[in-house]
């Protein structure tokens, strides 16, 4: 079945899509950038770079990180980060609902060949 994925261009060099949103959701779930990175099979550095990129892109933090130490560190989404995830998922759902009949028609065309 054909599928649709959503990417939002925010400025000439910045965009957010399902991968970054997945990372934010994993951070929210695990409470840790490193645990989220492991779950997504990416390096901690790559995850941190993506978080930093998103924080810079939006001009305010989506993720709040606490440094490690005796009691460990952690990370959580800011209220704005939660809003970004919620809005992205809502737009994604709306786009998928709007595209569903067209994707099904495209699949029917593919099945006829």
N, CA, C and O atoms as a GROMACS GRO file, in nm:
protein
  452
    1UNK      N    1   0.085  -0.118   0.000
    1UNK     CA    2   0.000   0.000   0.000
    1UNK      C    3   0.089   0.124   0.000
    1UNK      O    4   0.183   0.132   0.079
    2UNK      N    5   0.062   0.219  -0.086
    2UNK     CA    6   0.137   0.344  -0.082
    2UNK      C    7   0.118   0.412   0.054
    2UNK      O    8   0.015   0.394   0.120
    3UNK      N    9   0.215   0.487   0.094
    3UNK     CA   10   0.205   0.557   0.222
    3UNK      C   11   0.241   0.704   0.204
    3UNK      O   12   0.292   0.745   0.100
    4UNK      N   13   0.213   0.779   0.306
    4UNK     CA   14   0.237   0.923   0.305
    4UNK      C   15   0.316   0.957   0.430
    4UNK      O   16   0.287   0.905   0.538
    5UNK      N   17   0.415   1.043   0.416
    5UNK     CA   18   0.483   1.091   0.536
    5UNK      C   19   0.489   1.242   0.530
    5UNK      O   20   0.499   1.301   0.422
    6UNK      N   21   0.483   1.303   0.645
    6UNK     CA   22   0.474   1.448   0.656
    6UNK      C   23   0.608   1.506   0.698
    6UNK      O   24   0.670   1.459   0.794
    7UNK      N   25   0.652   1.607   0.628
    7UNK     CA   26   0.770   1.685   0.666
    7UNK      C   27   0.728   1.831   0.658
    7UNK      O   28   0.664   1.874   0.562
    8UNK      N   29   0.765   1.906   0.760
    8UNK     CA   30   0.729   2.048   0.764
    8UNK      C   31   0.855   2.130   0.751
    8UNK      O   32   0.947   2.119   0.833
    9UNK      N   33   0.860   2.213   0.648
    9UNK     CA   34   0.973   2.303   0.628
    9UNK      C   35   0.946   2.429   0.708
    9UNK      O   36   0.845   2.497   0.688
   10UNK      N   37   1.037   2.460   0.799
   10UNK     CA   38   1.018   2.573   0.889
   10UNK      C   39   1.096   2.696   0.849
   10UNK      O   40   1.057   2.808   0.882
   11UNK      N   41   1.204   2.678   0.781
   11UNK     CA   42   1.282   2.789   0.725
   11UNK      C   43   1.364   2.729   0.612
   11UNK      O   44   1.353   2.609   0.586
   12UNK      N   45   1.445   2.807   0.546
   12UNK     CA   46   1.517   2.750   0.431
   12UNK      C   47   1.601   2.627   0.463
   12UNK      O   48   1.621   2.542   0.376
   13UNK      N   49   1.651   2.616   0.585
   13UNK     CA   50   1.738   2.504   0.618
   13UNK      C   51   1.683   2.411   0.725
   13UNK      O   52   1.748   2.314   0.761
   14UNK      N   53   1.564   2.440   0.776
   14UNK     CA   54   1.513   2.359   0.886
   14UNK      C   55   1.384   2.289   0.852
   14UNK      O   56   1.297   2.344   0.785
   15UNK      N   57   1.373   2.167   0.900
   15UNK     CA   58   1.250   2.092   0.881
   15UNK      C   59   1.234   1.995   0.996
   15UNK      O   60   1.328   1.959   1.066
   16UNK      N   61   1.110   1.955   1.013
   16UNK     CA   62   1.080   1.854   1.114
   16UNK      C   63   0.989   1.750   1.050
   16UNK      O   64   0.896   1.783   0.976
   17UNK      N   65   1.019   1.626   1.080
   17UNK     CA   66   0.943   1.517   1.021
   17UNK      C   67   0.926   1.405   1.122
   17UNK      O   68   0.952   1.423   1.241
   18UNK      N   69   0.881   1.290   1.074
   18UNK     CA   70   0.849   1.181   1.166
   18UNK      C   71   0.968   1.131   1.248
   18UNK      O   72   0.950   1.088   1.362
   19UNK      N   73   1.088   1.135   1.194
   19UNK     CA   74   1.204   1.088   1.269
   19UNK      C   75   1.233   1.174   1.391
   19UNK      O   76   1.259   1.121   1.500
   20UNK      N   77   1.229   1.304   1.374
   20UNK     CA   78   1.254   1.394   1.488
   20UNK      C   79   1.141   1.386   1.589
   20UNK      O   80   1.164   1.390   1.710
   21UNK      N   81   1.018   1.373   1.539
   21UNK     CA   82   0.904   1.360   1.631
   21UNK      C   83   0.915   1.228   1.707
   21UNK      O   84   0.888   1.224   1.827
   22UNK      N   85   0.954   1.120   1.639
   22UNK     CA   86   0.975   0.992   1.708
   22UNK      C   87   1.080   1.007   1.818
   22UNK      O   88   1.063   0.954   1.928
   23UNK      N   89   1.187   1.080   1.789
   23UNK     CA   90   1.291   1.102   1.890
   23UNK      C   91   1.234   1.176   2.010
   23UNK      O   92   1.260   1.138   2.124
   24UNK      N   93   1.156   1.280   1.986
   24UNK     CA   94   1.095   1.353   2.097
   24UNK      C   95   1.003   1.262   2.179
   24UNK      O   96   1.003   1.267   2.302
   25UNK      N   97   0.926   1.178   2.111
   25UNK     CA   98   0.838   1.086   2.182
   25UNK      C   99   0.917   0.984   2.263
   25UNK      O  100   0.876   0.948   2.374
   26UNK      N  101   1.028   0.937   2.210
   26UNK     CA  102   1.112   0.842   2.284
   26UNK      C  103   1.175   0.910   2.407
   26UNK      O  104   1.184   0.849   2.513
   27UNK      N  105   1.217   1.033   2.391
   27UNK     CA  106   1.272   1.107   2.506
   27UNK      C  107   1.165   1.121   2.614
   27UNK      O  108   1.192   1.100   2.732
   28UNK      N  109   1.044   1.156   2.573
   28UNK     CA  110   0.933   1.168   2.669
   28UNK      C  111   0.907   1.034   2.738
   28UNK      O  112   0.880   1.030   2.858
   29UNK      N  113   0.915   0.928   2.663
   29UNK     CA  114   0.887   0.794   2.716
   29UNK      C  115   0.994   0.746   2.812
   29UNK      O  116   0.964   0.693   2.919
   30UNK      N  117   1.121   0.764   2.775
   30UNK     CA  118   1.232   0.712   2.854
   30UNK      C  119   1.287   0.810   2.957
   30UNK      O  120   1.352   0.770   3.053
   31UNK      N  121   1.261   0.940   2.938
   31UNK     CA  122   1.317   1.039   3.028
   31UNK      C  123   1.466   1.056   3.012
   31UNK      O  124   1.536   1.099   3.105
   32UNK      N  125   1.517   1.022   2.893
   32UNK     CA  126   1.661   1.024   2.870
   32UNK      C  127   1.690   1.032   2.721
   32UNK      O  128   1.628   0.962   2.641
   33UNK      N  129   1.784   1.118   2.685
   33UNK     CA  130   1.825   1.126   2.545
   33UNK      C  131   1.903   1.001   2.508
   33UNK      O  132   1.885   0.947   2.398
   34UNK      N  133   1.989   0.953   2.596
   34UNK     CA  134   2.070   0.835   2.564
   34UNK      C  135   1.982   0.711   2.549
   34UNK      O  136   2.005   0.630   2.458
   35UNK      N  137   1.882   0.693   2.636
   35UNK     CA  138   1.792   0.578   2.624
   35UNK      C  139   1.708   0.588   2.497
   35UNK      O  140   1.683   0.487   2.431
   36UNK      N  141   1.664   0.709   2.464
   36UNK     CA  142   1.589   0.728   2.339
   36UNK      C  143   1.676   0.694   2.220
   36UNK      O  144   1.630   0.629   2.126
   37UNK      N  145   1.801   0.737   2.222
   37UNK     CA  146   1.894   0.707   2.112
   37UNK      C  147   1.913   0.556   2.098
   37UNK      O  148   1.910   0.503   1.987
   38UNK      N  149   1.933   0.488   2.210
   38UNK     CA  150   1.950   0.342   2.204
   38UNK      C  151   1.826   0.274   2.146
   38UNK      O  152   1.837   0.184   2.063
   39UNK      N  153   1.709   0.319   2.189
   39UNK     CA  154   1.584   0.260   2.140
   39UNK      C  155   1.568   0.280   1.990
   39UNK      O  156   1.507   0.197   1.922
   40UNK      N  157   1.623   0.390   1.938
   40UNK     CA  158   1.612   0.420   1.795
   40UNK      C  159   1.735   0.375   1.717
   40UNK      O  160   1.747   0.400   1.597
   41UNK      N  161   1.827   0.307   1.787
   41UNK     CA  162   1.950   0.258   1.726
   41UNK      C  163   2.029   0.370   1.657
   41UNK      O  164   2.071   0.357   1.542
   42UNK      N  165   2.046   0.480   1.731
   42UNK     CA  166   2.131   0.590   1.683
   42UNK      C  167   2.227   0.626   1.794
   42UNK      O  168   2.206   0.593   1.911
   43UNK      N  169   2.332   0.694   1.758
   43UNK     CA  170   2.430   0.733   1.858
   43UNK      C  171   2.373   0.844   1.946
   43UNK      O  172   2.285   0.920   1.905
   44UNK      N  173   2.426   0.852   2.067
   44UNK     CA  174   2.387   0.960   2.158
   44UNK      C  175   2.418   1.094   2.094
   44UNK      O  176   2.338   1.187   2.102
   45UNK      N  177   2.536   1.105   2.029
   45UNK     CA  178   2.574   1.231   1.967
   45UNK      C  179   2.473   1.273   1.861
   45UNK      O  180   2.435   1.390   1.854
   46UNK      N  181   2.430   1.178   1.778
   46UNK     CA  182   2.331   1.209   1.674
   46UNK      C  183   2.200   1.257   1.737
   46UNK      O  184   2.140   1.355   1.691
   47UNK      N  185   2.156   1.188   1.841
   47UNK     CA  186   2.032   1.228   1.909
   47UNK      C  187   2.048   1.367   1.970
   47UNK      O  188   1.959   1.451   1.956
   48UNK      N  189   2.161   1.392   2.037
   48UNK     CA  190   2.184   1.523   2.098
   48UNK      C  191   2.188   1.631   1.991
   48UNK      O  192   2.132   1.739   2.009
   49UNK      N  193   2.255   1.603   1.878
   49UNK     CA  194   2.262   1.701   1.769
   49UNK      C  195   2.123   1.733   1.714
   49UNK      O  196   2.093   1.848   1.684
   50UNK      N  197   2.038   1.631   1.702
   50UNK     CA  198   1.901   1.654   1.654
   50UNK      C  199   1.820   1.737   1.754
   50UNK      O  200   1.746   1.826   1.714
   51UNK      N  201   1.836   1.708   1.882
   51UNK     CA  202   1.767   1.786   1.986
   51UNK      C  203   1.814   1.931   1.980
   51UNK      O  204   1.733   2.023   1.984
   52UNK      N  205   1.945   1.949   1.972
   52UNK     CA  206   2.000   2.084   1.964
   52UNK      C  207   1.949   2.157   1.840
   52UNK      O  208   1.914   2.275   1.846
   53UNK      N  209   1.945   2.086   1.727
   53UNK     CA  210   1.895   2.145   1.603
   53UNK      C  211   1.749   2.189   1.618
   53UNK      O  212   1.713   2.298   1.575
   54UNK      N  213   1.667   2.105   1.679
   54UNK     CA  214   1.526   2.141   1.698
   54UNK      C  215   1.511   2.259   1.793
   54UNK      O  216   1.430   2.349   1.769
   55UNK      N  217   1.588   2.259   1.902
   55UNK     CA  218   1.582   2.371   1.996
   55UNK      C  219   1.620   2.502   1.927
   55UNK      O  220   1.558   2.605   1.950
   56UNK      N  221   1.722   2.497   1.843
   56UNK     CA  222   1.766   2.616   1.770
   56UNK      C  223   1.662   2.657   1.665
   56UNK      O  224   1.632   2.775   1.649
   57UNK      N  225   1.610   2.559   1.595
   57UNK     CA  226   1.515   2.584   1.487
   57UNK      C  227   1.390   2.656   1.538
   57UNK      O  228   1.340   2.748   1.474
   58UNK      N  229   1.341   2.613   1.652
   58UNK     CA  230   1.220   2.673   1.706
   58UNK      C  231   1.248   2.797   1.791
   58UNK      O  232   1.156   2.869   1.830
   59UNK      N  233   1.375   2.821   1.820
   59UNK     CA  234   1.411   2.939   1.896
   59UNK      C  235   1.382   2.929   2.045
   59UNK      O  236   1.395   3.027   2.119
   60UNK      N  237   1.343   2.812   2.088
   60UNK     CA  238   1.322   2.785   2.230
   60UNK      C  239   1.327   2.635   2.250
   60UNK      O  240   1.306   2.559   2.156
   61UNK      N  241   1.355   2.592   2.370
   61UNK     CA  242   1.378   2.449   2.392
   61UNK      C  243   1.252   2.363   2.378
   61UNK      O  244   1.144   2.398   2.425
   62UNK      N  245   1.269   2.251   2.311
   62UNK     CA  246   1.167   2.147   2.305
   62UNK      C  247   1.200   2.040   2.409
   62UNK      O  248   1.112   1.970   2.458
   63UNK      N  249   1.329   2.029   2.441
   63UNK     CA  250   1.377   1.930   2.537
   63UNK      C  251   1.456   2.002   2.645
   63UNK      O  252   1.537   2.090   2.617
   64UNK      N  253   1.431   1.963   2.767
   64UNK     CA  254   1.508   2.013   2.881
   64UNK      C  255   1.592   1.897   2.933
   64UNK      O  256   1.538   1.794   2.973
   65UNK      N  257   1.723   1.915   2.933
   65UNK     CA  258   1.814   1.808   2.977
   65UNK      C  259   1.882   1.848   3.106
   65UNK      O  260   1.924   1.962   3.123
   66UNK      N  261   1.892   1.751   3.197
   66UNK     CA  262   1.965   1.771   3.321
   66UNK      C  263   2.093   1.689   3.312
   66UNK      O  264   2.090   1.573   3.272
   67UNK      N  265   2.205   1.750   3.350
   67UNK     CA  266   2.331   1.678   3.341
   67UNK      C  267   2.335   1.566   3.444
   67UNK      O  268   2.268   1.571   3.547
   68UNK      N  269   2.415   1.465   3.413
   68UNK     CA  270   2.430   1.350   3.502
   68UNK      C  271   2.505   1.387   3.628
   68UNK      O  272   2.536   1.503   3.651
   69UNK      N  273   2.531   1.290   3.706
   69UNK     CA  274   2.601   1.312   3.832
   69UNK      C  275   2.564   1.203   3.929
   69UNK      O  276   2.526   1.093   3.888
   70UNK      N  277   2.575   1.233   4.057
   70UNK     CA  278   2.549   1.134   4.160
   70UNK      C  279   2.409   1.074   4.149
   70UNK      O  280   2.391   0.954   4.170
   71UNK      N  281   2.312   1.156   4.115
   71UNK     CA  282   2.173   1.108   4.104
   71UNK      C  283   2.130   1.090   3.959
   71UNK      O  284   2.012   1.070   3.932
   72UNK      N  285   2.223   1.096   3.867
   72UNK     CA  286   2.192   1.075   3.726
   72UNK      C  287   2.131   1.198   3.662
   72UNK      O  288   2.091   1.293   3.731
   73UNK      N  289   2.126   1.196   3.533
   73UNK     CA  290   2.068   1.307   3.459
   73UNK      C  291   1.931   1.269   3.410
   73UNK      O  292   1.861   1.188   3.470
   74UNK      N  293   1.894   1.327   3.302
   74UNK     CA  294   1.765   1.295   3.245
   74UNK      C  295   1.725   1.402   3.146
   74UNK      O  296   1.792   1.504   3.131
   75UNK      N  297   1.616   1.378   3.081
   75UNK     CA  298   1.564   1.474   2.984
   75UNK      C  299   1.413   1.460   2.979
   75UNK      O  300   1.358   1.352   3.000
   76UNK      N  301   1.350   1.569   2.950
   76UNK     CA  302   1.204   1.568   2.936
   76UNK      C  303   1.166   1.672   2.831
   76UNK      O  304   1.243   1.762   2.800
   77UNK      N  305   1.046   1.656   2.779
   77UNK     CA  306   0.997   1.756   2.685
   77UNK      C  307   0.946   1.876   2.764
   77UNK      O  308   0.884   1.862   2.869
   78UNK      N  309   0.973   1.993   2.711
   78UNK     CA  310   0.914   2.113   2.768
   78UNK      C  311   0.766   2.115   2.727
   78UNK      O  312   0.724   2.036   2.643
   79UNK      N  313   0.689   2.204   2.785
   79UNK     CA  314   0.549   2.213   2.743
   79UNK      C  315   0.541   2.249   2.595
   79UNK      O  316   0.452   2.202   2.524
   80UNK      N  317   0.634   2.332   2.548
   80UNK     CA  318   0.636   2.365   2.405
   80UNK      C  319   0.672   2.242   2.323
   80UNK      O  320   0.614   2.221   2.216
   81UNK      N  321   0.764   2.160   2.370
   81UNK     CA  322   0.800   2.036   2.300
   81UNK      C  323   0.680   1.944   2.288
   81UNK      O  324   0.658   1.883   2.183
   82UNK      N  325   0.603   1.933   2.396
   82UNK     CA  326   0.482   1.850   2.392
   82UNK      C  327   0.382   1.906   2.290
   82UNK      O  328   0.315   1.830   2.220
   83UNK      N  329   0.372   2.038   2.284
   83UNK     CA  330   0.281   2.102   2.189
   83UNK      C  331   0.323   2.073   2.045
   83UNK      O  332   0.239   2.044   1.960
   84UNK      N  333   0.454   2.080   2.018
   84UNK     CA  334   0.504   2.052   1.884
   84UNK      C  335   0.470   1.909   1.843
   84UNK      O  336   0.425   1.885   1.731
   85UNK      N  337   0.492   1.814   1.933
   85UNK     CA  338   0.460   1.674   1.904
   85UNK      C  339   0.310   1.658   1.877
   85UNK      O  340   0.271   1.594   1.779
   86UNK      N  341   0.228   1.715   1.963
   86UNK     CA  342   0.083   1.704   1.949
   86UNK      C  343   0.036   1.765   1.817
   86UNK      O  344  -0.046   1.706   1.747
   87UNK      N  345   0.086   1.883   1.783
   87UNK     CA  346   0.045   1.949   1.658
   87UNK      C  347   0.092   1.870   1.536
   87UNK      O  348   0.019   1.856   1.438
   88UNK      N  349   0.215   1.820   1.541
   88UNK     CA  350   0.265   1.742   1.429
   88UNK      C  351   0.179   1.618   1.408
   88UNK      O  352   0.138   1.589   1.296
   89UNK      N  353   0.151   1.545   1.515
   89UNK     CA  354   0.070   1.422   1.503
   89UNK      C  355  -0.071   1.454   1.454
   89UNK      O  356  -0.130   1.376   1.380
   90UNK      N  357  -0.127   1.568   1.496
   90UNK     CA  358  -0.260   1.608   1.448
   90UNK      C  359  -0.257   1.638   1.299
   90UNK      O  360  -0.346   1.596   1.225
   91UNK      N  361  -0.154   1.711   1.254
   91UNK     CA  362  -0.141   1.741   1.111
   91UNK      C  363  -0.119   1.613   1.031
   91UNK      O  364  -0.174   1.596   0.922
   92UNK      N  365  -0.038   1.523   1.086
   92UNK     CA  366  -0.011   1.396   1.020
   92UNK      C  367  -0.140   1.315   1.004
   92UNK      O  368  -0.167   1.259   0.898
   93UNK      N  369  -0.220   1.308   1.110
   93UNK     CA  370  -0.347   1.235   1.104
   93UNK      C  371  -0.442   1.296   1.002
   93UNK      O  372  -0.507   1.224   0.926
   94UNK      N  373  -0.450   1.429   1.001
   94UNK     CA  374  -0.538   1.497   0.906
   94UNK      C  375  -0.492   1.473   0.762
   94UNK      O  376  -0.574   1.449   0.674
   95UNK      N  377  -0.362   1.479   0.739
   95UNK     CA  378  -0.309   1.456   0.604
   95UNK      C  379  -0.335   1.313   0.560
   95UNK      O  380  -0.373   1.289   0.445
   96UNK      N  381  -0.315   1.218   0.650
   96UNK     CA  382  -0.339   1.078   0.616
   96UNK      C  383  -0.487   1.052   0.587
   96UNK      O  384  -0.520   0.979   0.494
   97UNK      N  385  -0.575   1.112   0.666
   97UNK     CA  386  -0.718   1.096   0.643
   97UNK      C  387  -0.758   1.154   0.508
   97UNK      O  388  -0.836   1.094   0.434
   98UNK      N  389  -0.704   1.271   0.476
   98UNK     CA  390  -0.737   1.335   0.347
   98UNK      C  391  -0.681   1.255   0.230
   98UNK      O  392  -0.743   1.248   0.124
   99UNK      N  393  -0.566   1.195   0.249
   99UNK     CA  394  -0.500   1.123   0.140
   99UNK      C  395  -0.547   0.979   0.125
   99UNK      O  396  -0.523   0.917   0.021
  100UNK      N  397  -0.613   0.923   0.226
  100UNK     CA  398  -0.649   0.781   0.226
  100UNK      C  399  -0.722   0.736   0.100
  100UNK      O  400  -0.683   0.634   0.043
  101UNK      N  401  -0.824   0.805   0.052
  101UNK     CA  402  -0.891   0.757  -0.069
  101UNK      C  403  -0.800   0.762  -0.192
  101UNK      O  404  -0.810   0.676  -0.279
  102UNK      N  405  -0.714   0.860  -0.197
  102UNK     CA  406  -0.622   0.872  -0.309
  102UNK      C  407  -0.515   0.763  -0.304
  102UNK      O  408  -0.476   0.709  -0.408
  103UNK      N  409  -0.468   0.731  -0.186
  103UNK     CA  410  -0.371   0.623  -0.171
  103UNK      C  411  -0.433   0.488  -0.208
  103UNK      O  412  -0.370   0.405  -0.272
  104UNK      N  413  -0.558   0.469  -0.167
  104UNK     CA  414  -0.628   0.345  -0.202
  104UNK      C  415  -0.649   0.335  -0.353
  104UNK      O  416  -0.634   0.227  -0.411
  105UNK      N  417  -0.684   0.447  -0.416
  105UNK     CA  418  -0.703   0.447  -0.562
  105UNK      C  419  -0.572   0.419  -0.633
  105UNK      O  420  -0.569   0.347  -0.732
  106UNK      N  421  -0.464   0.476  -0.583
  106UNK     CA  422  -0.332   0.452  -0.640
  106UNK      C  423  -0.295   0.304  -0.626
  106UNK      O  424  -0.241   0.244  -0.719
  107UNK      N  425  -0.324   0.246  -0.511
  107UNK     CA  426  -0.296   0.104  -0.490
  107UNK      C  427  -0.378   0.020  -0.588
  107UNK      O  428  -0.328  -0.078  -0.644
  108UNK      N  429  -0.504   0.057  -0.609
  108UNK     CA  430  -0.589  -0.016  -0.704
  108UNK      C  431  -0.530  -0.011  -0.844
  108UNK      O  432  -0.533  -0.110  -0.917
  109UNK      N  433  -0.476   0.104  -0.882
  109UNK     CA  434  -0.410   0.118  -1.012
  109UNK      C  435  -0.288   0.026  -1.019
  109UNK      O  436  -0.264  -0.039  -1.121
  110UNK      N  437  -0.213   0.023  -0.913
  110UNK     CA  438  -0.094  -0.063  -0.910
  110UNK      C  439  -0.130  -0.211  -0.917
  110UNK      O  440  -0.060  -0.291  -0.979
  111UNK      N  441  -0.241  -0.247  -0.852
  111UNK     CA  442  -0.286  -0.386  -0.851
  111UNK      C  443  -0.332  -0.432  -0.989
  111UNK      O  444  -0.330  -0.551  -1.019
  112UNK      N  445  -0.374  -0.338  -1.074
  112UNK     CA  446  -0.425  -0.372  -1.207
  112UNK      C  447  -0.314  -0.406  -1.305
  112UNK      O  448  -0.342  -0.469  -1.407
  113UNK      N  449  -0.194  -0.368  -1.279
  113UNK     CA  450  -0.088  -0.388  -1.379
  113UNK      C  451  -0.042  -0.528  -1.393
  113UNK      O  452   0.047  -0.557  -1.474
   0.00000   0.00000   0.00000
